[in-house]
Amino acid sequence: MAEFEIDGVKYQSDKLPLFTQFHVLRRMGSLFSSIVGAGAVRDKDPLLAIGYIATAVSKLSEDDANYVLKNCLSVVKKLQGAVWAPLMSATGNLMFNDLSLPNMLEIAQKVLEDNFGPFIDALLQKASAATPAQE
């Protein structure tokens, strides 16, 4: 379970179920070359890295984007006083109307990083190992 804070609000996320991870990964397959490209340049040129990701995300179908976002949000809880309340209902509706688009995207990013970060890091390491060293 991961805890994080966005704009002063505390959130908690669980792992996505294994088969959901597979289907999220499958639907995001077209993004992987962009993610690898962004990872390769993120320290040198953060704006270029954002451009790689933005271009790839814009190519996702609406159904794929909704699938990824709804599944990411479905494993997140928001701290309400002393109680952790789910962001999504069992029927897939948002439980809070004060969630902004930037916050929703950042929450989804945190869930994706928690679920796929080690996998993506391994891909980046393999890609950098396969690239000949420049002198």
N, C-alpha and C positions, 0 to 999 in steps of 0.2 A: 504494500500500500504506500502510495506517495502522497505527501502533503506539499502544497505550494500556496503562494499568495499572489493575487493579482489585484492591483488598485486597492489594497487594504482589506480585501475579502479573502478569507481562508477557504481552500478547497482541499478535497481528499479524493484520490482516485484509486480504484482497484485495477487489477489486470483485466484485460479483455479475455473472454473465454477463448480457448485455444483455436476452435474452428472459426470463431469470429475474427481472431487475429489473421488466420489464413485468408479469409475472404476480404478483409480490409487490405491486406498486403496485395492480394490478387487484383483488387480494383484500383490500387495505387501503382500497379506495375509500370504504367507509362511514365511515372514520375521518377523512377529510380536512376535513370541516366542523369536527370537534372539534379537529383539529390546528391549523387556522386560528384557531379560538376560543381555544385554549390559547396560541398564539403571541401573540395580541393582548393577553392579560392576564398573561402569565408574569412580567413585571417588576413589575407592580402587585400581583398576588395569586397567588403560586406555588401555593398550595393549591387555588385554583379551577382553575388550569391543569392540575394533576394530576387533579382531578376530571373535567375534560373528557375527558382521555385514558383514565382508568380506566373511565368509563362507556362510551366507544366500544369499548374493547378487550373489555369484557364482552359486547358484542353480536356479536363475531366467532364464527363457527362453530368447532367443534373442528378440523375439517379445515383451515380457513383459517389458524387460529392455528398449528397444527402445520406447515403449509406455510411460513409466514413464518419461524417460529423455526428450523426445520431448515435452510432455505436460508441464513439468516443465520449460523448456527453452522457450516455447511459450508465457509465461506470463512475461518474463523478458525483460527489456530494458537496454541499455548500454549508459552511458553519452558520447556523442561525441561533444566536444566543449561545446555549450550551449543547445544542442538538445539531447533528449532521443530517441535513435534509437532501434527498436526491434531486438532481437537476432535472431529471426526466421522470415522467410517470411510467407506469407499466405499459401504457398504451402508446408511448413514444411522444408525448407532448411535453414541452418545456413547462416546468413548474414555477419559473420565475420570469416575470415580464421586464425586469430591470437589467437583464443581461444584454450587453452591447455586442455588436459584431466583432470589434477588435478583441474583446474579452473572450467571446466564444471561440475565435480562432486560436487565441493563445492557450485556452484550456485544451482544445483539441491537440495542439502542438505538444503540450505537456504529456498528454495521454499517449500520443504516438511515440514521443521520445522514450517514455517509460517502457512501452511495449516493444519497440523496434530499435531503440538506440544501440544496444550491443550488436544486433544483426547488421545495422547500417555501418557502425564503426568497423566491423570485421570486413565488410565489403570495401570500405575506403582503404583499409590497410592492405588488402589484397590488390586493389587497383594501384596503390602507390608502390607496392613491391614489384608489380609487373611493369611499371614505367621505368625506363632506363634513367639512371642518374645523369643529371646535366652538370657539365663541368664548366 
